């Protein structure tokens, strides 16, 4: 019996080793393929946007996949079954894989029931549903559509802070523009701010601007608070908030 056990053991060890190597190879292949797709994704999506259709979709089912971090964001290469709902068109169903943002707590196997029912936006080729990319979750739509214009305004305001004339202003109105990515909403807020500006020379006047504020400092930029601003002397409606007066 001992020789039989010894013989079985001599076969078991190579099989276990082979299975381990096979598992490592499969994981390596999936990881390499996913990362290659991730690297090629931006250019392919940019090209598809030129002729494709961007529309809302509802997630019917989702499965976990490889996890990676890109520019500080944790992403998962999920497999999604979706129902695309183009405006004025027929509902379409398809399955595709793409990188989606995930929270800190997740598992890397099995189904993702927490994704089912969520509304997302996708861009696809109406003539070939194999060409499809995830754009963003519906809750991020306002941010995705509005933030580029704010970023442009923020750049202009940065120039005004350097070259503009200083004045004191009183905050008349504020509005949360919801132009902050969900990952940063606990940290900062983008506000539209209406101001009564009192320049050192000339009559007081009203102006509006937009700015990003740390949530911990929002109380300093409430209605009625005074702030230091700078304005463009060639166009006084262009105003940048420099700092709070307390």
JOFENSUL-V273057 format. One record per residue. RES is the residue in one small letter. SS is DSSP state (helix for helix, strand for strand, loop for the rest). PHI is phi in degrees with one decimal (999 if undefined). PSI is psi in whole degrees, -180 to 180 (NA if undefined). Layout:
{{RES SS PHI PSI} {RES SS PHI PSI}}
//
This chain:
{{x loop 999 -34} {x helix -62.6 -41} {x helix -65.8 -31} {x helix -69.6 -43} {x helix -63.6 -40} {x helix -63.5 -41} {x helix -64.9 -43} {x helix -62.7 -41} {x helix -63.2 -37} {x helix -66.8 -27} {x helix -85.2 -35} {x helix -64.7 -45} {x helix -58.8 -49} {x helix -62.3 -36} {x helix -66.1 -45} {x helix -61.4 -44} {x helix -60.8 -43} {x helix -62.9 -42} {x helix -64.3 -40} {x helix -64.1 -44} {x helix -63.7 -40} {x helix -63.7 -43} {x helix -62.1 -43} {x helix -63.2 -42} {x helix -65.0 -42} {x helix -63.6 -45} {x helix -62.9 -43} {x helix -62.6 -43} {x helix -63.2 -44} {x helix -64.9 -43} {x helix -64.5 -45} {x helix -63.5 -44} {x helix -63.6 -41} {x helix -65.8 -42} {x helix -69.1 -36} {x helix -63.8 -43} {x helix -61.4 -42} {x helix -63.0 -37} {x helix -69.7 -36} {x helix -85.0 -16} {x helix -57.0 -49} {x helix -56.0 -45} {x helix -69.7 -37} {x helix -68.5 -40} {x helix -66.5 -42} {x helix -59.1 -42} {x helix -68.5 -41} {x helix -66.6 -33} {x helix -61.4 -25} {x helix -66.9 -35} {x helix -126.4 -9} {x loop -84.5 -176} {x strand -116.5 132} {x strand -103.5 125} {x strand -150.3 161} {x strand -74.9 155} {x strand -147.8 152} {x strand -111.0 133} {x strand -77.9 122} {x strand -91.1 -35} {x strand -159.2 159} {x strand -148.6 145} {x strand -125.6 147} {x loop -68.4 158} {x loop -151.6 -160} {x loop -62.7 142} {x strand -111.2 141} {x strand -149.1 166} {x strand -117.6 129} {x strand -131.0 120} {x loop 51.1 41} {x loop 84.2 -5} {x strand -102.0 133} {x strand -85.7 123} {x strand -121.2 153} {x strand -127.6 138} {x strand -84.6 84} {x strand -85.6 156} {x strand -104.0 122} {x strand -120.7 135} {x strand -100.4 124} {x strand -132.0 159} {x strand -116.6 108} {x strand -83.2 135} {x strand -124.0 73} {x loop -66.9 144} {x loop -63.9 124} {x loop 74.4 7} {x loop -122.5 173} {x loop -74.4 149} {x loop -68.7 137} {x strand -120.8 142} {x strand -119.0 137} {x strand -156.6 168} {x strand -123.0 135} {x strand -152.1 166} {x strand -114.9 140} {x strand -162.7 167} {x strand -85.5 125} {x strand -125.6 149} {x strand -69.5 143} {x loop -133.4 161} {x loop -77.3 -171} {x loop -74.9 -29} {x loop -106.3 119} {x loop -162.4 168} {x loop -118.2 156} {x loop -105.8 28} {x loop -148.9 161} {x loop 78.5 -167} {x strand -81.3 163} {x loop -122.2 79} {x helix -61.6 -23} {x helix -67.7 -16} {x helix -88.6 -22} {x loop -62.6 132} {x loop 91.2 -12} {x loop -70.7 145} {x strand -94.9 128} {x strand -127.7 172} {x strand -118.4 137} {x strand -129.7 157} {x strand -118.0 131} {x strand -142.7 163} {x strand -90.2 114} {x loop -62.8 -18} {x loop -95.5 -9} {x strand -156.4 98} {x strand -69.8 -4} {x strand -71.4 -19} {x strand -97.6 96} {x strand -151.1 142} {x strand -134.8 145} {x strand -73.2 135} {x strand -101.5 -59} {x strand -172.0 164} {x strand -74.6 151} {x helix -58.9 -34} {x helix -65.6 -17} {x helix -98.0 2} {x helix -60.5 -44} {x helix -61.8 -41} {x helix -64.2 -49} {x helix -61.8 -39} {x helix -81.3 -33} {x helix -96.7 -24} {x helix -65.0 -38} {x helix -55.7 -41} {x helix -67.3 -38} {x helix -65.6 -41} {x helix -60.3 -38} {x helix -65.1 -44} {x helix -65.8 -38} {x helix -63.4 -37} {x helix -65.5 -42} {x helix -62.3 -43} {x helix -62.5 -35} {x helix -62.9 -37} {x helix -69.5 -39} {x helix -64.8 -36} {x helix -61.4 -26} {x helix -89.5 -43} {x helix -105.3 -12} {x loop -78.6 176} {x strand -97.1 140} {x strand -83.3 148} {x strand -155.9 167} {x strand -101.4 142} {x strand -137.9 152} {x strand -110.6 134} {x strand -78.1 123} {x strand -98.2 -38} {x strand -148.2 153} {x strand -137.7 151} {x strand -146.3 128} {x strand -74.3 116} {x loop -85.5 -4} {x loop 54.4 43} {x loop -106.7 29} {x loop -112.6 134} {x loop -60.7 148} {x loop -56.5 -29} {x loop -67.6 -21} {x loop -113.0 0} {x loop -61.7 -28} {x loop -77.8 -10} {x loop -107.3 -42} {x strand -142.7 166} {x strand -139.8 140} {x strand -100.6 123} {x strand -115.9 144} {x strand -89.2 129} {x strand -124.9 124} {x strand -96.0 132} {x strand -125.4 149} {x strand -104.5 106} {x strand -94.5 133} {x strand -117.2 95} {x strand -71.9 163} {x loop -67.3 -29} {x loop -131.6 132} {x loop 105.6 174} {x loop -80.4 149} {x loop -61.6 152} {x strand -152.0 166} {x strand -99.8 147} {x strand -153.7 162} {x strand -124.1 150} {x strand -148.9 174} {x strand -129.7 145} {x strand -157.0 159} {x strand -101.0 132} {x strand -127.5 144} {x strand -67.3 135} {x helix -58.2 -32} {x helix -67.6 -16} {x helix -111.8 7} {x helix -59.3 -31} {x helix -63.3 -21} {x helix -79.1 -12} {x helix -121.8 34} {x loop -83.5 165} {x loop -56.7 133} {x loop 97.2 -18} {x loop -74.9 151} {x strand -100.9 143} {x strand -136.5 157} {x strand -89.7 129} {x strand -126.5 167} {x strand -128.1 144} {x strand -129.4 157} {x strand -78.9 115} {x loop -63.2 -22} {x loop -82.7 -21} {x strand -150.4 93} {x strand -66.6 -13} {x strand -74.4 -14} {x strand -89.5 104} {x strand -126.1 140} {x strand -122.1 132} {x strand -79.0 126} {x strand -93.3 -49} {x strand -166.3 164} {x strand -81.3 156} {x loop -98.5 13} {x loop 112.4 NA}}
//
